[in-house]
Structure formats: structure tokens, C-alpha cells
Amino acid sequence: MARDPNQLLLPANPVFIGFTLFVALALDCLQLGRIAAMPDFLALTLVFWNVHQPRRVGVGTAFFFGLLVDVHDGAVLGQHALAYSLLAFFAISMHRRLLWFGVPGQAVQVFPLFAAAHAVSFAVRMLAGGMWPSWTLALAPLIEALLWPVVTWLLLAPQRRAPDPDENRPL
């Protein structure tokens, strides 16, 4: 369901932003991450907040969370940090244009970002002598793009409610 362009959104709560980023980090830290086609929930959440709140969640935040993922996964230090930083940079650089599209159009637009982030992470892993992953790794960016409408609906939900609900003022 597309958002009504005339609907006013409340400002995003910084505590909620931080909470969603740590929940996404926790989802990535589950043992489900061993499945190659598992979407990167942290990358998805970072791109969402980079697009919707670029002044609060930037490249530095993406780098920090990338280092946390690198340490948790035992990956090459900087593998995810580089991928997330590039992802955040390009998401922020296209955030104004991206918001002109509807949510399905946005999903099409962010798919190359997710594919590029996975490609950078894959290239760093291969340069460091890592093992070749299964072909299902190519499905992860597609699944992330398909999850974009769900994530948009979930993360914008707290901003949609009226600050003072009143039957005379529906905004």
C-alpha cells in the first residue's frame, strides 16, 4: 500500500532509529546468517534510514555497524565496513530522487545498491582468500529488494500516527 503523499509524518525518534539498527544487527548475528541467500537486515535498515533520515544515519554509522558485523562474523576486518559505507554513501546521494518514486519503484532503485554491496563484500572476501560461496548468494540482493516495501511500512509506522488524535483534526 503506497503512502499518501499528503500525509504528514512525525519526526523520527532517534531512540527508535537506534533500536531498529540494533535489532537488525541482532537479526544478522543469528545463526541464520550461515544461509547464503539470507538477506542482510542491517544493510536494509541502514539504507532505509540513509534515505529517510540522512542527517541522523550517515556513512560513519554504517562504518561502525560494518565493523561490528566484521568482528562478530570473524570476517576480514573492514569487509562489511567498506560495503556498508559505500552503500550508505550511494543511498544518501540518491535519497532525494528515490523519494519521488512509490515504494515498489524504490525497491527497483535500491536493488543495484544491494547487489553492489554484496559484490564488494564478495570481492574483499575473495581477495583475502576466502571460500567460494554457493550460487544462492546472488539471491540475497533480490530478497532485500523484495523486502523493501515491508521494511518501509514497518519503519514508517510510528511516524504515521497523529500526534494528537482528534475527530475534528484527522492529520
C-alpha positions as CSV (number, residue, x, y, z in Angstrom):
1,M,0.0,0.0,0.0
2,A,1.5,3.3,-1.1
3,R,1.8,6.2,1.3
4,D,-0.5,9.1,0.8
5,P,1.8,11.9,-0.4
6,N,-0.4,14.4,1.5
7,Q,0.0,12.6,4.9
8,L,2.3,14.4,7.3
9,L,4.8,12.2,9.1
10,L,6.0,12.8,12.6
11,P,9.8,13.3,13.1
12,A,11.7,10.1,13.5
13,N,12.6,9.4,17.1
14,P,16.4,8.9,17.4
15,V,15.9,6.2,20.0
16,F,13.7,4.3,17.6
17,I,16.3,4.7,14.8
18,G,19.0,3.2,17.1
19,F,16.7,0.5,18.3
20,T,15.9,-0.6,14.7
21,L,19.6,-0.7,13.8
22,F,20.4,-2.8,16.8
23,V,17.5,-5.2,16.1
24,A,18.7,-5.5,12.5
25,L,22.2,-6.2,13.8
26,A,20.8,-8.9,16.2
27,L,18.9,-10.5,13.2
28,D,22.2,-10.6,11.2
29,C,24.0,-12.1,14.2
30,L,21.6,-15.1,14.4
31,Q,22.9,-18.4,13.1
32,L,20.6,-17.9,10.1
33,G,23.4,-15.9,8.6
34,R,25.0,-19.2,7.6
35,I,22.5,-19.4,4.8
36,A,23.9,-17.7,1.7
37,A,20.6,-16.3,0.5
38,M,19.7,-14.8,3.8
39,P,19.1,-11.1,3.4
40,D,21.3,-8.6,5.2
41,F,18.8,-6.9,7.5
42,L,21.3,-4.4,8.7
43,A,22.1,-3.3,5.2
44,L,18.4,-3.0,4.5
45,T,17.8,-0.9,7.7
46,L,20.8,1.3,7.0
47,V,19.7,2.1,3.5
48,F,16.2,2.9,4.8
49,W,17.4,5.3,7.4
50,N,20.0,6.7,5.0
51,V,17.2,7.5,2.6
52,H,14.7,8.8,5.1
53,Q,17.0,10.4,7.7
54,P,20.3,11.1,6.1
55,R,21.4,13.7,8.7
56,R,21.0,11.2,11.6
57,V,22.3,8.0,10.0
58,G,25.3,8.5,7.8
59,V,28.4,6.9,6.4
60,G,30.0,6.9,9.9
61,T,27.1,5.0,11.4
62,A,27.3,2.5,8.5
63,F,31.1,2.1,9.0
64,F,30.6,1.5,12.8
65,F,28.0,-1.2,12.2
66,G,30.1,-2.7,9.5
67,L,32.9,-3.1,11.9
68,L,30.6,-4.7,14.4
69,V,29.5,-7.3,11.8
70,D,33.1,-7.9,10.8
71,V,34.1,-8.6,14.4
72,H,31.0,-10.9,15.0
73,D,31.4,-12.9,11.8
74,G,35.2,-13.2,12.1
75,A,35.4,-11.7,8.6
76,V,38.3,-9.7,7.2
77,L,38.3,-6.5,9.3
78,G,36.7,-3.9,7.1
79,Q,34.9,-6.2,4.7
80,H,31.4,-5.2,5.8
81,A,32.5,-1.8,6.9
82,L,33.6,-0.9,3.4
83,A,30.4,-2.4,1.8
84,Y,28.1,-0.6,4.3
85,S,30.0,2.7,3.9
86,L,29.7,2.6,0.1
87,L,26.0,1.5,0.5
88,A,25.3,4.5,2.8
89,F,27.2,6.9,0.6
90,F,25.2,6.0,-2.5
91,A,21.9,5.8,-0.6
92,I,22.4,9.3,0.7
93,S,23.5,10.6,-2.7
94,M,20.3,9.3,-4.3
95,H,17.8,9.9,-1.4
96,R,16.1,13.0,-2.8
97,R,15.5,11.3,-6.2
98,L,14.4,8.0,-4.6
99,L,11.7,9.6,-2.5
100,W,9.9,10.8,-5.7
101,F,9.1,7.1,-6.5
102,G,6.5,5.0,-4.9
103,V,7.6,2.1,-2.7
104,P,7.7,-0.5,-5.5
105,G,9.7,1.9,-7.6
106,Q,12.1,2.5,-4.7
107,A,12.6,-1.3,-4.4
108,V,13.7,-1.4,-8.1
109,Q,16.0,1.6,-7.5
110,V,17.7,0.1,-4.4
111,F,18.3,-3.3,-5.9
112,P,21.5,-2.3,-7.6
113,L,22.8,-0.8,-4.3
114,F,22.2,-4.1,-2.5
115,A,23.8,-6.0,-5.4
116,A,26.8,-3.7,-5.4
117,A,27.3,-4.0,-1.6
118,H,27.2,-7.8,-1.8
119,A,29.7,-7.7,-4.7
120,V,32.1,-5.5,-2.8
121,S,31.9,-7.8,0.3
122,F,32.4,-10.8,-2.0
123,A,35.4,-9.2,-3.7
124,V,37.1,-8.4,-0.4
125,R,36.4,-12.0,0.8
126,M,37.9,-13.5,-2.4
127,L,40.9,-11.2,-2.3
128,A,41.6,-12.3,1.3
129,G,41.5,-16.0,0.2
130,G,38.0,-16.8,1.4
131,M,36.0,-19.8,0.3
132,W,33.7,-19.6,-2.7
133,P,30.1,-19.2,-1.5
134,S,27.2,-21.1,-3.1
135,W,25.3,-19.6,-6.0
136,T,22.4,-18.7,-3.7
137,L,24.4,-15.7,-2.5
138,A,23.1,-14.0,-5.7
139,L,19.5,-14.2,-4.3
140,A,20.2,-12.1,-1.3
141,P,20.1,-8.7,-3.0
142,L,16.8,-9.7,-4.7
143,I,15.3,-10.8,-1.4
144,E,16.4,-7.5,0.2
145,A,14.8,-5.5,-2.6
146,L,11.6,-7.5,-2.2
147,L,11.6,-6.8,1.5
148,W,12.0,-3.0,0.9
149,P,8.2,-2.4,0.9
150,V,7.8,-4.4,4.2
151,V,10.6,-2.6,5.8
152,T,9.3,0.8,4.6
153,W,5.9,0.0,6.0
154,L,7.3,-1.2,9.4
155,L,9.8,1.6,10.0
156,L,7.5,4.4,8.9
157,A,4.6,3.1,11.0
158,P,5.5,5.0,14.2
159,Q,5.7,8.3,12.2
160,R,2.2,7.9,10.7
161,R,0.2,8.2,13.9
162,A,-1.4,11.5,14.7
163,P,0.4,13.5,17.4
164,D,-2.9,14.5,19.0
165,P,-5.7,12.2,17.6
166,D,-8.9,14.2,17.3
167,E,-12.0,13.5,15.3
168,N,-12.0,17.2,14.1
169,R,-8.3,17.1,13.0
170,P,-7.6,14.0,11.0
171,L,-4.0,14.9,10.4
